[in-house]
C-alpha cells in the first residue's frame, strides 16, 4: 500500500511540475505584429471604422457574450 502511495505521489508531482514549466513559457507584454505587417491593429478602446459599401457586417455568434 505504501508503494502505491509513493508512485501516486510521484506521478502527481511530475504532472504539477510539467504544468508549472509549461505555464512559464512565453514572453510577457503585448502581442507583436508579424514581420512585414503594414497596418497594425489600433490600440484597444478605439472605435472601428464603419464598413465600406459592399462589405457585410459580421454576424453575431452565440458565444460572443463570453468574450
C-alpha positions as CSV (number, residue, x, y, z in Angstrom):
1,X,0.0,0.0,0.0
2,X,2.8,2.4,0.8
3,X,4.4,1.7,-2.6
4,X,1.2,2.7,-4.3
5,X,1.1,6.0,-2.4
6,X,4.7,6.7,-3.4
7,X,4.1,6.1,-7.1
8,X,0.8,8.1,-7.0
9,X,2.6,11.0,-5.2
10,X,5.5,11.0,-7.7
11,X,3.0,11.0,-10.6
12,X,1.2,14.0,-9.2
13,X,4.5,15.8,-8.6
14,X,5.6,15.1,-12.2
15,X,2.3,16.4,-13.6
16,X,2.4,19.6,-11.4
17,X,6.0,20.3,-12.4
18,X,5.2,19.8,-16.1
19,X,2.2,22.2,-15.8
20,X,4.3,24.8,-14.0
21,X,7.0,24.6,-16.7
22,X,4.5,25.0,-19.5
23,X,2.8,27.9,-17.8
24,X,6.0,29.8,-17.6
25,X,6.6,29.6,-21.4
26,X,6.3,32.8,-23.5
27,X,7.1,36.4,-23.0
28,X,5.2,39.0,-21.0
29,X,3.8,42.0,-22.8
30,X,1.6,43.0,-25.6
31,X,1.4,40.9,-28.8
32,X,3.8,41.8,-31.6
33,X,2.6,42.0,-35.2
34,X,4.2,39.6,-37.6
35,X,7.2,40.7,-39.6
36,X,6.2,42.7,-42.7
37,X,2.8,43.7,-41.3
38,X,1.9,47.1,-42.8
39,X,-1.1,48.3,-40.7
40,X,-1.0,47.0,-37.1
41,X,-4.3,46.9,-35.2
42,X,-5.4,50.1,-33.5
43,X,-5.0,50.2,-29.7
44,X,-7.8,48.8,-27.6
45,X,-10.7,51.2,-26.9
46,X,-10.6,53.0,-30.2
47,X,-13.7,52.9,-32.5
48,X,-13.6,50.7,-35.6
49,X,-14.1,52.4,-38.9
50,X,-17.5,51.9,-40.5
51,X,-17.6,49.1,-43.1
52,X,-17.2,50.3,-46.7
53,X,-20.1,49.9,-49.1
54,X,-20.2,46.3,-50.3
55,X,-18.7,44.8,-47.1
56,X,-21.0,42.8,-45.0
57,X,-21.0,43.4,-41.2
58,X,-20.1,40.4,-39.2
59,X,-23.0,38.3,-37.8
60,X,-23.1,37.9,-34.1
61,X,-22.1,34.5,-32.7
62,X,-23.7,32.6,-29.8
63,X,-20.6,32.8,-27.6
64,X,-19.8,36.5,-28.3
65,X,-21.1,37.5,-24.9
66,X,-18.4,35.4,-23.2
67,X,-15.7,37.2,-25.0
